[in-house]
Structure formats: structure tokens, C-alpha cells
Amino acid sequence: MLPSQHKIRVLVVDDSAVARTFLIKGLSSFPNVEVVGYAINALDAKAKILRLNPDVMTLDVEMPGTNGIDFLAKLLPEHPLPVILVSSLNLRVFDALAAGAVDFVRKPDSAEGRDAFFRSLHQKIVVASCAKVVPPHRSEPHTAAAPAAPARSAAPAAPAAPAILGRSTGLDLDRTIIGLGASTGGTEATLEVLKRLPADIPGMVIVQHMPPGFTEMYAQRLNKLCAMEVREAKNGDEIHRGLALIAPADLQARVVRMGTRYTLSCQPGEKVSGHRPSVDALFSSMATQVKCHMVGIIMTGMGRDGANGLLEMRKAGAYTIGQDKDSCVVYGMPCVAHEIGAVAVQASCYNIASVLMQHLKNER
């Protein structure tokens, strides 16, 4: 749900006076935002947070003294404040998201991009104001997954080391495709799923709402941390076992059947459900194109992108999983999917991998 009509109180943190002025002026133009103050470094920010009690904080990653990442790691366990990173193209953004930031937006490269930048930042601030903050180093809960509709019992938490699936399963895993979609909070939630999966997982396609320039870096990060190969997709890539493809930012990703093979189309096009890439576009293409076994997973994010597509997948015979409310940063997309009957099983981001593995091993 979106916040009420009260103004969202925002604290701007940036060591650059030019950047602070730019952000304060731009954000102050939105009637539902009140910039209650600014800070020039981490020490100043901590004092201002205690005094001003903001709803959301914007934060530059690179600052003198204590950088944004170290600041978040110390701040959020004591003060779980939603934080939006405002940064240049920098791999450290993902370290900051791992430290508990809710989302990020890229600083504009030119004056022409300012309007789009502030529209995006404003939308993310609105979402962040009602997001659940997950502090760093949080222990992983081992809650049981709950059926969202009549379905088989979900699996217990996955072991620390992913098991190899091999060939001894009830499915032809070379002819199984998994689609996963996420938005706000999804970069870390998706990592929690993928790092628990084996190297020989069936081919995966992942849509994560993300600005241009970041999907390749995100794929590289996942590739280093997960057992399977992960890379940013290119138009025409074949979907195959042991590979997870990240849909490129600003392109629509759709599965295409070519005989017994499946490839990924990554093309410019209109936004679907307000997004490009869109989870709905991916899931709908899977529902119509995929003739082998398929699995759909919908995770944390505001809005309803992916819900209708997941319902199409379930009606076409797919096994569907939704992230549960307790582990979502924003319980929007999976909530809508659950409510319309698109989800067979709900599970935390820590347990989705084990639910998926049990399904792949036991399905007949």
C-alpha cells in the first residue's frame, strides 16, 4: 500500500554542495515531499536523523570519512530508516544494497535527463516510505513456506551448500525453464534464492527492475556469488541448463520457442505494466511459448507487474512460487499475485530455493 496523504519527510545526504542543492530543489517541487534537512557526511547525517526524524533518506555512496556503505552497516541495526542511494554508475551500489539500502537511482549525466531522474527518484521515495527495512547481518529465519492455494507442502530451509540435481529427478531438467521477477528489494532477495541453487539448475530468466547500466554489473556480481553461470542476456541467447540470464535494462525480454530450443528475445518496445523490462512480458511469453515444464517465481516489489503473467503461467501448467510478506521489502507484486490465485506456494526468500529444489526433484 502507498502512504497516506501526509508529506514524506526526506533527509538529503551528499558531501557535494552542488549535488545537495540540485536534490533539494528538485525534490521540493513534489507536493507530497518535504525536504526536512541535509547532511554533508555520515556523522552529520546521524545527528540529523536523531533530530529531524525523517521518513526516508537519500544517500551518496562515496563520501569522505565514513562512506555510505559503512554508514548503513552501522546505522540500520539501530535506526531502520529507508534509504535511497543516489549514485553515479558504481559497482559499490550493490554493496550498499547488501548493507540494507532499499533502492537506488543513478545521477543524471546531463541536463536533459533531470526530469526523468526526479520522476524516478520521487517514485522510489514514495515506495521506500512504506518499505520494510532489512538491516545487514540479519540472521536468516527458517520459517516454513505456506501454501497460497491448495498445493503440496513446501520444503524446509535449504542446506548451506547447494546440492547437485543431476539426472535423478522426476523432470527432464534439460527441458525445464524457470522465470523469476522482482523489483524493489529484489537485488538481494534474488541473490538469497540463487546462492542456494546448484550449478546445474534448469535454465533461468530473471527480470529485475533496474536502471540502464546496472544490469550487467548485477549479473557479474551474481556470477561471482552463485554456483550457476549468470550473465546479462543478449538478444537471441539460448536458455539452457546451468545458465541464469538477467534481462537487460530498458529492453523487453520474452521467451521464444524455436522447435525444441528456447531463446530470449531482448528488444526495444513499449512498457508493459509500467516497466521495461516487465515481469508480465516475460511471464506471458512463457505461458504462450513454453511447451516443456516451467516454474514462475514472483518476488518483492511495489505494484502488480508479473501478477497477471504468473496467473497465465499457472493456468498453462506452471508451478508458481511467491515470496511471502515477512521477507519482502515491499509486499506488492507477490501480494497481488497471491490474491488473484497466481501463486501455488508462498515462501521466504531464504526458503524459495528449497521449495524449488523439492519440486524439481519430486515432480512426476
C-alpha positions as CSV (number, residue, x, y, z in Angstrom):
1,M,0.0,0.0,0.0
2,L,1.1,3.6,-0.6
3,P,1.4,6.0,2.2
4,S,-1.3,8.4,3.3
5,Q,-1.6,12.0,2.2
6,H,0.9,13.3,4.7
7,K,4.1,14.7,3.2
8,I,7.1,12.3,3.1
9,R,9.9,13.8,5.2
10,V,13.2,13.4,3.4
11,L,16.8,14.0,4.5
12,V,19.4,14.6,1.8
13,V,22.9,13.3,2.4
14,D,25.7,14.3,0.0
15,D,29.1,15.8,0.5
16,S,28.8,18.0,-2.6
17,A,27.1,21.3,-2.1
18,V,26.1,21.4,-5.8
19,A,24.5,18.0,-5.6
20,R,22.7,18.8,-2.4
21,T,21.2,22.0,-3.9
22,F,20.2,20.1,-7.0
23,L,18.4,17.4,-5.0
24,I,16.7,19.7,-2.5
25,K,15.4,22.0,-5.3
26,G,14.2,19.0,-7.4
27,L,12.5,17.1,-4.6
28,S,10.9,20.2,-3.1
29,S,8.9,20.5,-6.4
30,F,6.8,17.5,-5.4
31,P,3.8,18.4,-3.3
32,N,4.0,15.1,-1.2
33,V,7.7,15.5,-0.3
34,E,9.2,17.7,2.4
35,V,12.9,18.0,2.5
36,V,13.5,18.5,6.2
37,G,17.2,18.9,6.1
38,Y,20.5,17.9,4.6
39,A,23.8,16.4,5.9
40,I,27.3,16.7,4.5
41,N,28.7,13.4,5.8
42,A,27.9,10.3,7.9
43,L,28.5,11.9,11.3
44,D,26.3,14.9,10.4
45,A,23.6,12.6,9.0
46,K,23.4,10.5,12.2
47,A,22.9,13.7,14.2
48,K,20.3,15.0,11.8
49,I,18.4,11.7,11.7
50,L,18.0,11.7,15.5
51,R,16.9,15.4,15.5
52,L,14.7,15.5,12.4
53,N,13.2,12.0,12.3
54,P,12.9,11.7,8.5
55,D,10.8,9.1,6.8
56,V,13.3,8.5,4.0
57,M,17.0,9.4,3.5
58,T,18.8,9.9,0.1
59,L,22.4,8.9,0.4
60,D,25.5,9.3,-1.8
61,V,27.7,6.1,-1.7
62,E,31.1,7.8,-2.0
63,M,31.7,10.4,0.8
64,P,34.8,11.4,2.7
65,G,35.4,9.9,6.1
66,T,32.8,7.1,6.6
67,N,31.5,6.0,3.3
68,G,27.8,5.3,2.6
69,I,28.2,1.5,2.9
70,D,29.9,1.5,6.3
71,F,27.5,4.2,7.5
72,L,24.5,2.0,6.5
73,A,26.0,-1.1,8.2
74,K,26.3,0.9,11.5
75,L,23.1,2.9,11.2
76,L,20.4,0.5,10.1
77,P,20.5,-2.0,13.0
78,E,19.9,0.9,15.4
79,H,17.7,3.1,13.1
80,P,15.9,1.1,10.4
81,L,15.4,4.1,8.1
82,P,14.5,3.5,4.4
83,V,17.5,4.7,2.3
84,I,17.6,5.5,-1.4
85,L,21.1,5.6,-2.9
86,V,21.7,8.5,-5.3
87,S,24.9,7.5,-7.1
88,S,26.9,7.5,-10.2
89,L,27.4,4.3,-12.1
90,N,29.3,2.4,-9.5
91,L,29.6,-1.3,-8.5
92,R,29.5,-0.3,-4.9
93,V,25.8,0.4,-5.2
94,F,25.3,-3.3,-4.8
95,D,27.4,-3.4,-1.7
96,A,25.2,-0.6,-0.3
97,L,22.0,-2.6,-1.2
98,A,23.5,-5.6,0.6
99,A,24.1,-3.3,3.6
100,G,20.3,-2.5,3.8
101,A,19.5,0.3,1.4
102,V,16.0,-0.1,-0.2
103,D,16.7,1.1,-3.7
104,F,19.0,3.3,-5.8
105,V,18.8,5.8,-8.7
106,R,21.6,6.9,-11.0
107,K,22.6,10.5,-11.1
108,P,21.8,12.2,-14.4
109,D,24.6,12.5,-16.9
110,S,23.2,15.7,-18.5
111,A,20.5,18.4,-18.0
112,E,18.3,16.5,-20.5
113,G,17.9,13.6,-18.0
114,R,17.0,15.7,-15.0
115,D,13.2,15.4,-15.3
116,A,13.4,11.6,-15.7
117,F,15.8,11.4,-12.8
118,F,13.5,13.2,-10.4
119,R,10.4,11.3,-11.6
120,S,12.3,8.1,-10.8
121,L,13.7,9.3,-7.5
122,H,10.3,10.6,-6.4
123,Q,8.6,7.2,-7.2
124,K,11.3,5.4,-5.3
125,I,11.0,7.7,-2.3
126,V,7.2,7.0,-2.2
127,V,7.8,3.3,-2.3
128,A,10.6,3.5,0.3
129,S,8.4,5.4,2.7
130,C,6.3,2.2,3.2
131,A,9.1,-0.4,2.7
132,K,10.3,-2.8,5.3
133,V,14.0,-2.1,6.1
134,V,16.2,-5.2,6.3
135,P,19.3,-4.4,8.3
136,P,22.6,-6.0,7.4
137,H,23.9,-9.2,9.1
138,R,20.3,-10.3,9.9
139,S,20.0,-13.9,10.9
140,E,18.1,-16.0,8.3
141,P,14.7,-17.1,9.6
142,H,13.8,-20.7,8.9
143,T,10.0,-20.3,8.6
144,A,8.0,-22.9,6.8
145,A,6.6,-21.9,3.4
146,A,2.8,-21.5,3.3
147,P,0.5,-22.7,0.5
148,A,-1.2,-19.8,-1.1
149,A,-3.8,-22.1,-2.6
150,P,-4.4,-25.9,-2.3
151,A,-0.9,-27.3,-3.0
152,R,1.6,-29.8,-1.8
153,S,3.6,-28.9,1.4
154,A,6.5,-26.6,0.9
155,A,10.1,-27.6,1.6
156,P,12.1,-26.9,4.7
157,A,15.0,-24.4,4.6
158,A,17.7,-25.3,2.1
159,P,21.1,-26.5,3.3
160,A,24.0,-24.1,3.2
161,A,25.7,-25.8,0.3
162,P,23.6,-26.3,-2.9
163,A,23.1,-30.0,-3.9
164,I,23.7,-31.1,-7.5
165,L,20.4,-32.1,-9.2
166,G,22.0,-34.5,-11.6
167,R,19.5,-36.6,-13.6
168,S,17.7,-38.5,-10.8
169,T,14.6,-36.3,-10.7
170,G,11.1,-36.7,-11.9
171,L,11.5,-34.0,-14.6
172,D,13.6,-33.6,-17.7
173,L,15.6,-30.7,-16.3
174,D,17.2,-30.0,-19.7
175,R,13.7,-29.1,-20.8
176,T,12.6,-27.1,-17.8
177,I,12.6,-23.3,-17.7
178,I,12.4,-21.0,-14.7
179,G,11.3,-17.4,-14.8
180,L,11.8,-15.0,-11.9
181,G,10.7,-11.4,-11.5
182,A,11.4,-8.8,-8.8
183,S,11.5,-5.1,-8.2
184,T,12.2,-3.0,-5.0
185,G,14.3,-5.1,-2.6
186,G,14.8,-7.8,-5.3
187,T,18.6,-7.5,-5.9
188,E,19.3,-9.0,-2.5
189,A,16.2,-11.3,-2.3
190,T,17.1,-12.8,-5.7
191,L,20.7,-13.4,-4.5
192,E,19.3,-15.2,-1.5
193,V,17.5,-17.6,-3.9
194,L,20.2,-18.1,-6.4
195,K,23.1,-18.7,-4.0
196,R,21.2,-21.7,-2.6
197,L,20.8,-23.3,-6.0
198,P,23.2,-25.8,-7.7
199,A,25.3,-25.2,-10.7
200,D,23.1,-27.5,-12.9
201,I,19.8,-25.7,-12.2
202,P,17.4,-25.6,-15.2
203,G,17.8,-22.5,-17.4
204,M,16.6,-19.3,-15.7
205,V,15.5,-15.9,-17.0
206,I,15.4,-13.1,-14.4
207,V,13.7,-9.7,-14.7
208,Q,14.8,-7.2,-12.1
209,H,13.6,-3.6,-12.4
210,M,16.9,-1.6,-12.7
211,P,18.2,1.5,-14.5
212,P,20.3,1.1,-17.6
213,G,23.9,0.5,-17.0
214,F,23.4,-1.6,-13.8
215,T,22.0,-5.0,-15.1
216,E,25.4,-6.0,-16.5
217,M,27.1,-5.2,-13.2
218,Y,24.4,-7.0,-11.3
219,A,24.8,-10.1,-13.4
220,Q,28.6,-10.0,-12.8
221,R,28.0,-9.8,-9.1
222,L,25.6,-12.8,-9.1
223,N,28.0,-14.8,-11.2
224,K,30.8,-14.4,-8.6
225,L,28.5,-15.3,-5.7
226,C,26.4,-18.2,-7.2
227,A,27.2,-21.7,-8.4
228,M,25.5,-21.4,-11.8
229,E,26.6,-19.1,-14.6
230,V,24.9,-15.7,-14.5
231,R,25.2,-13.1,-17.2
232,E,23.3,-10.2,-18.8
233,A,21.2,-11.5,-21.6
234,K,21.7,-10.6,-25.2
235,N,19.1,-10.9,-27.9
236,G,18.9,-14.5,-29.2
237,D,20.6,-16.1,-26.2
238,E,19.7,-19.8,-25.8
239,I,18.1,-20.7,-22.5
240,H,19.9,-23.8,-21.2
241,R,20.7,-25.7,-18.0
242,G,23.2,-24.1,-15.7
243,L,22.6,-20.6,-17.0
244,A,20.7,-17.7,-15.5
245,L,20.1,-14.7,-17.8
246,I,19.4,-11.2,-16.4
247,A,17.1,-9.2,-18.7
248,P,18.9,-6.0,-19.9
249,A,17.6,-2.7,-18.6
250,D,15.3,-0.8,-20.9
251,L,14.6,-3.8,-23.2
252,Q,11.6,-6.2,-23.1
253,A,12.7,-9.8,-22.5
254,R,10.4,-12.6,-23.9
255,V,11.0,-16.3,-24.3
256,V,10.8,-17.5,-27.9
257,R,10.4,-21.2,-28.9
258,M,12.4,-22.4,-31.8
259,G,11.5,-26.1,-32.3
260,T,12.8,-27.9,-29.2
261,R,15.0,-24.9,-28.3
262,Y,14.2,-21.8,-26.4
263,T,15.8,-18.4,-26.8
264,L,15.4,-15.0,-25.2
265,S,14.3,-12.0,-27.3
266,C,15.6,-8.7,-25.9
267,Q,14.1,-5.9,-27.9
268,P,13.1,-2.2,-27.5
269,G,9.3,-1.8,-27.1
270,E,6.6,-0.2,-25.2
271,K,6.5,-0.5,-21.4
272,V,4.3,-3.3,-20.1
273,S,2.6,-2.9,-16.7
274,G,4.7,0.3,-16.5
275,H,8.1,-1.3,-16.9
276,R,10.7,-2.2,-19.4
277,P,11.8,-5.0,-18.9
278,S,8.5,-6.2,-17.5
279,V,7.9,-9.3,-15.4
280,D,4.4,-9.6,-17.0
281,A,6.0,-9.5,-20.5
282,L,8.4,-12.3,-19.6
283,F,5.8,-14.5,-17.8
284,S,3.2,-14.0,-20.5
285,S,5.7,-15.1,-23.2
286,M,6.5,-18.2,-21.1
287,A,2.8,-19.0,-20.8
288,T,2.3,-19.0,-24.5
289,Q,5.7,-20.1,-25.8
290,V,7.0,-22.7,-23.4
291,K,5.8,-26.3,-24.1
292,C,8.1,-28.0,-21.6
293,H,7.8,-27.8,-17.8
294,M,8.2,-24.3,-16.4
295,V,8.3,-22.6,-13.0
296,G,7.4,-18.9,-12.2
297,I,8.7,-17.1,-9.2
298,I,7.5,-13.6,-8.2
299,M,9.3,-11.6,-5.5
300,T,9.4,-8.3,-3.6
301,G,8.3,-5.1,-5.3
302,M,5.7,-2.4,-5.5
303,G,2.7,-2.6,-7.8
304,R,1.4,-5.6,-9.7
305,D,4.0,-6.3,-12.5
306,G,4.2,-10.0,-13.0
307,A,0.9,-11.0,-11.2
308,N,-1.2,-11.4,-14.3
309,G,1.6,-13.1,-16.2
310,L,2.1,-15.5,-13.4
311,L,-1.6,-16.4,-13.4
312,E,-1.3,-17.1,-17.1
313,M,1.7,-19.4,-16.4
314,R,-0.2,-21.3,-13.7
315,K,-3.2,-21.8,-16.0
316,A,-0.8,-23.1,-18.6
317,G,0.5,-25.7,-16.1
318,A,3.5,-24.0,-14.5
319,Y,4.5,-24.4,-10.8
320,T,4.4,-21.0,-9.2
321,I,6.1,-19.6,-6.1
322,G,5.5,-16.2,-4.4
323,Q,7.7,-14.5,-1.9
324,D,6.0,-14.2,1.5
325,K,5.1,-11.0,3.2
326,D,7.5,-11.3,6.1
327,S,10.6,-11.5,3.9
328,C,9.5,-8.9,1.3
329,V,10.9,-5.3,1.4
330,V,7.7,-4.3,-0.4
331,Y,4.9,-6.9,-0.4
332,G,3.2,-5.6,-3.5
333,M,3.8,-7.7,-6.6
334,P,3.7,-11.1,-4.8
335,C,0.6,-9.9,-2.8
336,V,-1.4,-9.2,-5.9
337,A,-0.3,-12.5,-7.5
338,H,-1.4,-14.3,-4.3
339,E,-4.7,-12.5,-4.2
340,I,-5.6,-13.4,-7.8
341,G,-4.7,-17.0,-7.4
342,A,-1.5,-17.0,-9.4
343,V,0.7,-18.4,-6.6
344,A,0.7,-22.1,-5.7
345,V,3.1,-21.8,-2.7
346,Q,4.5,-18.8,-0.7
347,A,7.9,-18.9,0.9
348,S,10.5,-16.5,2.3
349,C,13.4,-15.5,0.1
350,Y,15.6,-17.8,2.3
351,N,13.4,-20.8,1.6
352,I,12.3,-20.4,-2.1
353,A,15.3,-22.3,-3.3
354,S,14.5,-25.3,-1.2
355,V,10.8,-25.2,-2.3
356,L,12.0,-25.1,-5.9
357,M,14.5,-27.9,-5.4
358,Q,11.9,-30.2,-3.8
359,H,9.6,-29.5,-6.7
360,L,12.3,-30.3,-9.3
361,K,13.3,-33.5,-7.5
362,N,9.8,-34.8,-6.7
363,E,7.6,-33.8,-9.6
364,R,6.3,-36.7,-11.7
